[in-house]
Amino acid sequence: METVELKNGSTEMRMLVAGTYMTLKAMFDDIQGVTAFYELVQTCINPKHEIFSDVQKQYLIDKALMKSDGQVHGSIKNIVLSATVGEGVDLSLVSPIAS
C-alpha cells in the first residue's frame, strides 16, 4: 500500500487519506455536517471533549469518522488535524498532505 506524509508528520495510507478527505469536504454541504466537523476537530484535539448532541455523534459514526464509543481512530485523527486550519467558527479545510 502506498503511503503519504501528512502535515503533522505522520504517515498514512494514501487511499485512507483520500477517502477521509473527501468525506470531510462533503460535510460542508449541510449545516449538520458543519457542526459535526467542528465536534470532530474538537474531539481530535481533546479526546475528553463532550460532543454537543447525540445527533452529531451519530453523524460522525455513520461517516466512519468516529467509533461507536466516541473515540477517533489514530489515523483519522492524523488526517483531520492535518487538514484543519483555524479555530472555532474560522475552521477551514485544506489538503492534509505535506508538500
Buried (B, 14 or more C-beta within 10 A) or exposed (E): EEEBBBBBEBEBEEEBBBEBBEBBEEBEEEEEBBBBBBBBBBBBEEEEBEBEEEEBBBBBBEBEBBEEEBEBBEBBBBBBBBBBEEEEEEBEBEEBBEE
